Amino acid sequence: MRAYAFLDPAATDYVSGVRWPVPADDGPGEWRDSMGGGEPLRACTPDQLVWWIDQALWEVELVGDVYDTGRSLHGERGRLVVPVDAWSPAVAHELTADCAVRLRDRAVAALEADGRHAEARALGAADDLDAIADAAAAASATEPGAGSLLAGYTSDLVRFAGFMPDPSRGAAVAARIAAHALAGGVEETPGYDEAYAAERQRQANWLRTRLGL
């Protein structure tokens, strides 16, 4: 079956350490078996890609016993077919910005509800990542409340994404922070799991549409 895999530049799965054979010429790479009782070959449907963001995206083929874990596909044998050139550092940056703006807008609404209209206006007017981080950090530092909490998460999203070694890993961090914050920021809160899953699905839809998958 056709699937997709996010890998590092050496075609290695950063979680399992499994390295896929890279095609030497035009056409697919060599077949790779799963590691017996060890790590399987992991790939994804387009809706699952958001959980595994990395620097290189490949279309892959899985054969044999293939099963869906909910967040990934595990296959008995697989091979790389072609790189998905639509994925790039620029698109990764777009995903980070999408998550930051969505969280910024939620923080603005919370600040307005807290009666902090000037800070809400300043944050709402921020239109690039550095400006969003600065305005959000300022709003988070003044007084407690839902607005401060969400503004803090907004600033953290931008800062932590920027600390990562490349835009793809930054986008992965941004997506996780956005989902956690938009779900309420406390895993034990009723409705957290549903809200977290809904935001991750929204991100998956964004990524699938942007990549044309």
C-alpha atoms as an extended CHARMM CRD file, in Angstrom:
* protein
*
       213  EXT
         1         1  MET       CA              0.0000000000        0.0000000000        0.0000000000  PROA      1               0.0000000000
         2         2  ARG       CA              1.0930000000        3.5880000000       -0.5740000000  PROA      2               0.0000000000
         3         3  ALA       CA              1.9600000000        5.6010000000        2.5070000000  PROA      3               0.0000000000
         4         4  TYR       CA              4.3150000000        8.3780000000        3.6380000000  PROA      4               0.0000000000
         5         5  ALA       CA              7.2440000000        8.6290000000        6.0270000000  PROA      5               0.0000000000
         6         6  PHE       CA              8.9750000000       11.5770000000        7.6390000000  PROA      6               0.0000000000
         7         7  LEU       CA             12.6910000000       10.8180000000        7.9540000000  PROA      7               0.0000000000
         8         8  ASP       CA             15.9040000000       12.7130000000        8.6230000000  PROA      8               0.0000000000
         9         9  PRO       CA             18.2810000000       13.6100000000        5.7580000000  PROA      9               0.0000000000
        10        10  ALA       CA             19.9300000000       10.1810000000        6.0710000000  PROA      10              0.0000000000
        11        11  ALA       CA             16.5170000000        8.4820000000        5.6490000000  PROA      11              0.0000000000
        12        12  THR       CA             16.4510000000        7.4220000000        9.3010000000  PROA      12              0.0000000000
        13        13  ASP       CA             13.3430000000        7.3380000000       11.4920000000  PROA      13              0.0000000000
        14        14  TYR       CA             14.3260000000        9.5400000000       14.4320000000  PROA      14              0.0000000000
        15        15  VAL       CA             12.1390000000        7.5890000000       16.8870000000  PROA      15              0.0000000000
        16        16  SER       CA             12.9710000000        3.9880000000       15.9970000000  PROA      16              0.0000000000
        17        17  GLY       CA             16.4100000000        4.4930000000       14.4680000000  PROA      17              0.0000000000
        18        18  VAL       CA             15.3830000000        2.4100000000       11.4460000000  PROA      18              0.0000000000
        19        19  ARG       CA             17.2220000000        3.5300000000        8.2930000000  PROA      19              0.0000000000
        20        20  TRP       CA             15.5400000000        3.0650000000        4.9240000000  PROA      20              0.0000000000
        21        21  PRO       CA             17.6010000000        2.3580000000        1.7600000000  PROA      21              0.0000000000
        22        22  VAL       CA             17.6310000000        5.4920000000       -0.3820000000  PROA      22              0.0000000000
        23        23  PRO       CA             17.0160000000        5.0700000000       -4.1310000000  PROA      23              0.0000000000
        24        24  ALA       CA             20.3070000000        5.2360000000       -5.9890000000  PROA      24              0.0000000000
        25        25  ASP       CA             18.7830000000        6.0740000000       -9.3790000000  PROA      25              0.0000000000
        26        26  ASP       CA             15.3490000000        6.8160000000      -10.7550000000  PROA      26              0.0000000000
        27        27  GLY       CA             12.7880000000        4.4520000000       -9.2750000000  PROA      27              0.0000000000
        28        28  PRO       CA             12.1580000000        3.0270000000       -5.7960000000  PROA      28              0.0000000000
        29        29  GLY       CA             14.7810000000        2.0820000000       -3.2710000000  PROA      29              0.0000000000
        30        30  GLU       CA             15.5750000000       -1.4440000000       -2.1350000000  PROA      30              0.0000000000
        31        31  TRP       CA             13.1110000000       -3.2870000000        0.0530000000  PROA      31              0.0000000000
        32        32  ARG       CA             13.7020000000       -3.0450000000        3.7970000000  PROA      32              0.0000000000
        33        33  ASP       CA             12.4260000000       -5.6980000000        6.1960000000  PROA      33              0.0000000000
        34        34  SER       CA             11.1820000000       -4.8620000000        9.6640000000  PROA      34              0.0000000000
        35        35  MET       CA             13.5690000000       -5.7860000000       12.4420000000  PROA      35              0.0000000000
        36        36  GLY       CA             12.0200000000       -9.0930000000       13.4160000000  PROA      36              0.0000000000
        37        37  GLY       CA             10.7840000000       -8.7380000000       16.9650000000  PROA      37              0.0000000000
        38        38  GLY       CA             12.2640000000       -5.2610000000       17.1640000000  PROA      38              0.0000000000
        39        39  GLU       CA             11.2370000000       -2.0070000000       15.5780000000  PROA      39              0.0000000000
        40        40  PRO       CA              8.7220000000       -2.1770000000       12.7120000000  PROA      40              0.0000000000
        41        41  LEU       CA              8.8330000000       -0.0900000000        9.5960000000  PROA      41              0.0000000000
        42        42  ARG       CA              6.6940000000        2.9030000000       10.4070000000  PROA      42              0.0000000000
        43        43  ALA       CA              4.8690000000        5.0250000000        7.8590000000  PROA      43              0.0000000000
        44        44  CYS       CA              1.7200000000        7.1490000000        7.8690000000  PROA      44              0.0000000000
        45        45  THR       CA             -1.4560000000        8.0640000000        6.1140000000  PROA      45              0.0000000000
        46        46  PRO       CA             -1.6750000000       11.7710000000        5.1700000000  PROA      46              0.0000000000
        47        47  ASP       CA             -3.7970000000       12.3950000000        8.2770000000  PROA      47              0.0000000000
        48        48  GLN       CA             -1.1130000000       10.8990000000       10.5460000000  PROA      48              0.0000000000
        49        49  LEU       CA              1.8780000000       12.8460000000        9.2600000000  PROA      49              0.0000000000
        50        50  VAL       CA              1.4810000000       15.6650000000       11.7560000000  PROA      50              0.0000000000
        51        51  TRP       CA              2.5930000000       13.3190000000       14.5760000000  PROA      51              0.0000000000
        52        52  TRP       CA              5.9890000000       12.5780000000       12.9730000000  PROA      52              0.0000000000
        53        53  ILE       CA              7.2280000000       15.7880000000       11.3450000000  PROA      53              0.0000000000
        54        54  ASP       CA             10.8790000000       15.6990000000       10.2930000000  PROA      54              0.0000000000
        55        55  GLN       CA             13.1470000000       17.1590000000        7.6350000000  PROA      55              0.0000000000
        56        56  ALA       CA             12.4780000000       14.8430000000        4.6840000000  PROA      56              0.0000000000
        57        57  LEU       CA              9.1480000000       13.4400000000        3.5160000000  PROA      57              0.0000000000
        58        58  TRP       CA              8.9750000000       10.3490000000        1.3270000000  PROA      58              0.0000000000
        59        59  GLU       CA              6.2600000000        8.4390000000       -0.4180000000  PROA      59              0.0000000000
        60        60  VAL       CA              6.7510000000        4.8130000000        0.5850000000  PROA      60              0.0000000000
        61        61  GLU       CA              5.3280000000        1.4230000000       -0.2830000000  PROA      61              0.0000000000
        62        62  LEU       CA              4.4280000000       -1.0800000000        2.4280000000  PROA      62              0.0000000000
        63        63  VAL       CA              3.7030000000       -4.7470000000        1.7890000000  PROA      63              0.0000000000
        64        64  GLY       CA              3.0280000000       -7.8360000000        3.8520000000  PROA      64              0.0000000000
        65        65  ASP       CA              1.3800000000       -7.4730000000        7.2230000000  PROA      65              0.0000000000
        66        66  VAL       CA              0.4240000000       -3.7980000000        7.5430000000  PROA      66              0.0000000000
        67        67  TYR       CA             -1.6040000000       -2.5250000000       10.4780000000  PROA      67              0.0000000000
        68        68  ASP       CA             -2.8150000000        0.8490000000       11.6510000000  PROA      68              0.0000000000
        69        69  THR       CA             -1.9180000000        1.8740000000       15.2130000000  PROA      69              0.0000000000
        70        70  GLY       CA             -4.0760000000        4.9990000000       15.0870000000  PROA      70              0.0000000000
        71        71  ARG       CA             -1.1620000000        7.4040000000       14.7190000000  PROA      71              0.0000000000
        72        72  SER       CA              0.9650000000        5.4300000000       12.2610000000  PROA      72              0.0000000000
        73        73  LEU       CA              1.1030000000        2.4190000000        9.9820000000  PROA      73              0.0000000000
        74        74  HSD       CA              3.4270000000       -0.4650000000       10.7980000000  PROA      74              0.0000000000
        75        75  GLY       CA              4.6020000000       -2.6090000000        7.9280000000  PROA      75              0.0000000000
        76        76  GLU       CA              6.4380000000       -5.8980000000        7.4980000000  PROA      76              0.0000000000
        77        77  ARG       CA              8.3960000000       -4.7250000000        4.4450000000  PROA      77              0.0000000000
        78        78  GLY       CA              8.7290000000       -1.3830000000        2.7730000000  PROA      78              0.0000000000
        79        79  ARG       CA             10.7010000000        0.7810000000        0.3990000000  PROA      79              0.0000000000
        80        80  LEU       CA             11.1010000000        4.4460000000       -0.4180000000  PROA      80              0.0000000000
        81        81  VAL       CA              9.4640000000        5.4180000000       -3.6880000000  PROA      81              0.0000000000
        82        82  VAL       CA              9.9910000000        9.1550000000       -4.2850000000  PROA      82              0.0000000000
        83        83  PRO       CA             10.6430000000       12.2180000000       -2.1180000000  PROA      83              0.0000000000
        84        84  VAL       CA              7.6930000000       14.5390000000       -1.5680000000  PROA      84              0.0000000000
        85        85  ASP       CA              9.2260000000       17.7840000000       -2.7750000000  PROA      85              0.0000000000
        86        86  ALA       CA              6.2350000000       19.8240000000       -1.6130000000  PROA      86              0.0000000000
        87        87  TRP       CA              7.5740000000       19.5190000000        1.9480000000  PROA      87              0.0000000000
        88        88  SER       CA             10.2920000000       22.1110000000        2.5630000000  PROA      88              0.0000000000
        89        89  PRO       CA             11.7170000000       24.3250000000        5.3250000000  PROA      89              0.0000000000
        90        90  ALA       CA              9.4810000000       27.1280000000        4.0360000000  PROA      90              0.0000000000
        91        91  VAL       CA              6.3530000000       24.9950000000        4.4680000000  PROA      91              0.0000000000
        92        92  ALA       CA              7.5230000000       23.9760000000        7.9350000000  PROA      92              0.0000000000
        93        93  HSD       CA              7.8160000000       27.6620000000        8.7990000000  PROA      93              0.0000000000
        94        94  GLU       CA              4.2990000000       28.2140000000        7.4650000000  PROA      94              0.0000000000
        95        95  LEU       CA              2.9830000000       25.5070000000        9.8000000000  PROA      95              0.0000000000
        96        96  THR       CA              4.7140000000       27.1190000000       12.7690000000  PROA      96              0.0000000000
        97        97  ALA       CA              3.1900000000       30.4760000000       11.8250000000  PROA      97              0.0000000000
        98        98  ASP       CA             -0.2530000000       28.9290000000       11.3940000000  PROA      98              0.0000000000
        99        99  CYS       CA             -0.0970000000       27.4410000000       14.8970000000  PROA      99              0.0000000000
       100       100  ALA       CA              1.2570000000       30.6740000000       16.3810000000  PROA      100             0.0000000000
       101       101  VAL       CA             -1.4660000000       32.8320000000       14.8210000000  PROA      101             0.0000000000
       102       102  ARG       CA             -4.2110000000       30.4590000000       15.9150000000  PROA      102             0.0000000000
       103       103  LEU       CA             -2.9450000000       30.5110000000       19.4950000000  PROA      103             0.0000000000
       104       104  ARG       CA             -2.3710000000       34.2790000000       19.3440000000  PROA      104             0.0000000000
       105       105  ASP       CA             -6.0020000000       34.8050000000       18.3540000000  PROA      105             0.0000000000
       106       106  ARG       CA             -7.2210000000       32.6590000000       21.2320000000  PROA      106             0.0000000000
       107       107  ALA       CA             -4.9890000000       34.6270000000       23.6200000000  PROA      107             0.0000000000
       108       108  VAL       CA             -6.3630000000       37.9200000000       22.2600000000  PROA      108             0.0000000000
       109       109  ALA       CA             -9.9310000000       36.7570000000       22.9250000000  PROA      109             0.0000000000
       110       110  ALA       CA             -8.9900000000       35.7210000000       26.4640000000  PROA      110             0.0000000000
       111       111  LEU       CA             -7.2830000000       39.0520000000       27.1470000000  PROA      111             0.0000000000
       112       112  GLU       CA            -10.3740000000       40.8810000000       25.9230000000  PROA      112             0.0000000000
       113       113  ALA       CA            -12.5350000000       38.7440000000       28.2350000000  PROA      113             0.0000000000
       114       114  ASP       CA            -10.2020000000       39.6470000000       31.1040000000  PROA      114             0.0000000000
       115       115  GLY       CA            -10.7370000000       43.3460000000       30.3390000000  PROA      115             0.0000000000
       116       116  ARG       CA             -7.1430000000       43.8500000000       29.1730000000  PROA      116             0.0000000000
       117       117  HSD       CA             -8.0290000000       45.6120000000       25.9600000000  PROA      117             0.0000000000
       118       118  ALA       CA             -4.7650000000       47.4480000000       25.2970000000  PROA      118             0.0000000000
       119       119  GLU       CA             -2.7210000000       44.2530000000       25.5920000000  PROA      119             0.0000000000
       120       120  ALA       CA             -5.2340000000       42.4230000000       23.4290000000  PROA      120             0.0000000000
       121       121  ARG       CA             -4.9100000000       45.0820000000       20.7330000000  PROA      121             0.0000000000
       122       122  ALA       CA             -1.1120000000       44.9800000000       20.8690000000  PROA      122             0.0000000000
       123       123  LEU       CA             -1.0170000000       41.2100000000       20.5490000000  PROA      123             0.0000000000
       124       124  GLY       CA             -3.6730000000       41.1620000000       17.8150000000  PROA      124             0.0000000000
       125       125  ALA       CA             -1.6520000000       43.6600000000       15.7860000000  PROA      125             0.0000000000
       126       126  ALA       CA              1.4910000000       41.4880000000       15.8950000000  PROA      126             0.0000000000
       127       127  ASP       CA              1.8210000000       40.0090000000       12.4290000000  PROA      127             0.0000000000
       128       128  ASP       CA              5.1340000000       38.1310000000       12.3570000000  PROA      128             0.0000000000
       129       129  LEU       CA              6.5870000000       35.5100000000       14.6710000000  PROA      129             0.0000000000
       130       130  ASP       CA              9.0550000000       37.7740000000       16.4820000000  PROA      130             0.0000000000
       131       131  ALA       CA              6.4090000000       40.4320000000       17.0730000000  PROA      131             0.0000000000
       132       132  ILE       CA              3.9200000000       37.8180000000       18.2680000000  PROA      132             0.0000000000
       133       133  ALA       CA              6.4640000000       36.4090000000       20.7230000000  PROA      133             0.0000000000
       134       134  ASP       CA              7.3390000000       39.8460000000       22.1010000000  PROA      134             0.0000000000
       135       135  ALA       CA              3.7420000000       41.0230000000       22.5010000000  PROA      135             0.0000000000
       136       136  ALA       CA              2.6690000000       37.7020000000       23.9960000000  PROA      136             0.0000000000
       137       137  ALA       CA              5.5490000000       37.7020000000       26.4760000000  PROA      137             0.0000000000
       138       138  ALA       CA              4.6290000000       41.2240000000       27.5820000000  PROA      138             0.0000000000
       139       139  ALA       CA              0.9810000000       40.2700000000       28.0640000000  PROA      139             0.0000000000
       140       140  SER       CA              1.8490000000       37.1340000000       30.0120000000  PROA      140             0.0000000000
       141       141  ALA       CA              4.0330000000       38.9690000000       32.5110000000  PROA      141             0.0000000000
       142       142  THR       CA              1.5850000000       41.4950000000       33.9450000000  PROA      142             0.0000000000
       143       143  GLU       CA             -1.2160000000       39.7400000000       35.8270000000  PROA      143             0.0000000000
       144       144  PRO       CA             -2.7530000000       36.2840000000       36.2460000000  PROA      144             0.0000000000
       145       145  GLY       CA             -5.7030000000       35.0140000000       34.2610000000  PROA      145             0.0000000000
       146       146  ALA       CA             -6.6290000000       33.0310000000       31.1890000000  PROA      146             0.0000000000
       147       147  GLY       CA             -5.2590000000       35.7430000000       28.9350000000  PROA      147             0.0000000000
       148       148  SER       CA             -1.8480000000       35.6340000000       30.5730000000  PROA      148             0.0000000000
       149       149  LEU       CA             -1.7720000000       31.8420000000       30.4250000000  PROA      149             0.0000000000
       150       150  LEU       CA             -2.5500000000       31.7040000000       26.7120000000  PROA      150             0.0000000000
       151       151  ALA       CA             -0.2160000000       34.5880000000       25.9400000000  PROA      151             0.0000000000
       152       152  GLY       CA              2.5450000000       32.7110000000       27.7530000000  PROA      152             0.0000000000
       153       153  TYR       CA              1.9190000000       29.6260000000       25.6860000000  PROA      153             0.0000000000
       154       154  THR       CA              1.9790000000       31.7610000000       22.5400000000  PROA      154             0.0000000000
       155       155  SER       CA              5.3530000000       33.2150000000       23.4090000000  PROA      155             0.0000000000
       156       156  ASP       CA              6.6980000000       29.7760000000       24.3390000000  PROA      156             0.0000000000
       157       157  LEU       CA              5.5140000000       28.3180000000       21.0340000000  PROA      157             0.0000000000
       158       158  VAL       CA              7.4920000000       30.8250000000       19.0130000000  PROA      158             0.0000000000
       159       159  ARG       CA             10.5830000000       30.7310000000       21.2370000000  PROA      159             0.0000000000
       160       160  PHE       CA             10.8040000000       26.9460000000       21.5340000000  PROA      160             0.0000000000
       161       161  ALA       CA             10.1950000000       26.4550000000       17.8180000000  PROA      161             0.0000000000
       162       162  GLY       CA             13.0320000000       28.8810000000       17.1350000000  PROA      162             0.0000000000
       163       163  PHE       CA             15.3840000000       27.0060000000       19.4580000000  PROA      163             0.0000000000
       164       164  MET       CA             15.0870000000       23.8180000000       17.4050000000  PROA      164             0.0000000000
       165       165  PRO       CA             17.9180000000       22.9560000000       14.9930000000  PROA      165             0.0000000000
       166       166  ASP       CA             15.8020000000       23.2140000000       11.8260000000  PROA      166             0.0000000000
       167       167  PRO       CA             12.3590000000       24.5030000000       10.7600000000  PROA      167             0.0000000000
       168       168  SER       CA             10.8390000000       21.0200000000       10.5580000000  PROA      168             0.0000000000
       169       169  ARG       CA             11.6050000000       20.1590000000       14.1640000000  PROA      169             0.0000000000
       170       170  GLY       CA             10.4350000000       23.6480000000       15.0870000000  PROA      170             0.0000000000
       171       171  ALA       CA              7.0950000000       23.0270000000       13.3870000000  PROA      171             0.0000000000
       172       172  ALA       CA              6.7150000000       19.7370000000       15.2540000000  PROA      172             0.0000000000
       173       173  VAL       CA              7.2280000000       21.5250000000       18.5840000000  PROA      173             0.0000000000
       174       174  ALA       CA              4.8930000000       24.3730000000       17.6120000000  PROA      174             0.0000000000
       175       175  ALA       CA              2.1080000000       21.9690000000       16.6770000000  PROA      175             0.0000000000
       176       176  ARG       CA              2.3440000000       20.1150000000       19.9920000000  PROA      176             0.0000000000
       177       177  ILE       CA              2.4150000000       23.2960000000       22.0850000000  PROA      177             0.0000000000
       178       178  ALA       CA             -0.5630000000       24.7510000000       20.2060000000  PROA      178             0.0000000000
       179       179  ALA       CA             -2.6450000000       21.6070000000       20.6960000000  PROA      179             0.0000000000
       180       180  HSD       CA             -1.7890000000       21.4190000000       24.4030000000  PROA      180             0.0000000000
       181       181  ALA       CA             -2.5530000000       25.0890000000       25.0210000000  PROA      181             0.0000000000
       182       182  LEU       CA             -5.7800000000       25.1160000000       23.0180000000  PROA      182             0.0000000000
       183       183  ALA       CA             -6.9440000000       22.0440000000       24.9480000000  PROA      183             0.0000000000
       184       184  GLY       CA             -6.5960000000       23.9540000000       28.2170000000  PROA      184             0.0000000000
       185       185  GLY       CA             -2.9980000000       23.2260000000       29.1850000000  PROA      185             0.0000000000
       186       186  VAL       CA             -3.8520000000       20.6330000000       31.8460000000  PROA      186             0.0000000000
       187       187  GLU       CA             -4.1680000000       17.0270000000       30.7080000000  PROA      187             0.0000000000
       188       188  GLU       CA             -6.4600000000       16.0820000000       33.5960000000  PROA      188             0.0000000000
       189       189  THR       CA             -9.0520000000       18.7030000000       32.6740000000  PROA      189             0.0000000000
       190       190  PRO       CA            -12.3560000000       17.2440000000       31.3970000000  PROA      190             0.0000000000
       191       191  GLY       CA            -12.5030000000       17.5470000000       27.6260000000  PROA      191             0.0000000000
       192       192  TYR       CA             -8.7330000000       17.9270000000       27.2520000000  PROA      192             0.0000000000
       193       193  ASP       CA             -8.2750000000       14.7860000000       25.1590000000  PROA      193             0.0000000000
       194       194  GLU       CA            -11.0890000000       15.6980000000       22.7790000000  PROA      194             0.0000000000
       195       195  ALA       CA             -9.8730000000       19.2750000000       22.3130000000  PROA      195             0.0000000000
       196       196  TYR       CA             -6.2800000000       18.1410000000       21.8400000000  PROA      196             0.0000000000
       197       197  ALA       CA             -7.3380000000       15.5910000000       19.2130000000  PROA      197             0.0000000000
       198       198  ALA       CA             -9.4750000000       18.1760000000       17.4210000000  PROA      198             0.0000000000
       199       199  GLU       CA             -6.5730000000       20.6180000000       17.1190000000  PROA      199             0.0000000000
       200       200  ARG       CA             -4.2170000000       17.8870000000       15.9290000000  PROA      200             0.0000000000
       201       201  GLN       CA             -6.7640000000       16.9220000000       13.2890000000  PROA      201             0.0000000000
       202       202  ARG       CA             -7.0160000000       20.5510000000       12.1860000000  PROA      202             0.0000000000
       203       203  GLN       CA             -3.2290000000       20.6360000000       11.8450000000  PROA      203             0.0000000000
       204       204  ALA       CA             -3.3070000000       17.3580000000        9.9060000000  PROA      204             0.0000000000
       205       205  ASN       CA             -5.8890000000       18.8170000000        7.5370000000  PROA      205             0.0000000000
       206       206  TRP       CA             -3.7340000000       21.9070000000        7.0370000000  PROA      206             0.0000000000
       207       207  LEU       CA             -0.6530000000       19.8220000000        6.2950000000  PROA      207             0.0000000000
       208       208  ARG       CA             -2.4250000000       17.4070000000        3.9540000000  PROA      208             0.0000000000
       209       209  THR       CA             -3.9990000000       20.2750000000        2.0100000000  PROA      209             0.0000000000
       210       210  ARG       CA             -0.7850000000       22.3120000000        1.8480000000  PROA      210             0.0000000000
       211       211  LEU       CA              1.1540000000       19.3190000000        0.5210000000  PROA      211             0.0000000000
       212       212  GLY       CA             -1.5710000000       18.2840000000       -1.8910000000  PROA      212             0.0000000000
       213       213  LEU       CA             -1.7900000000       14.7410000000       -0.5060000000  PROA      213             0.0000000000
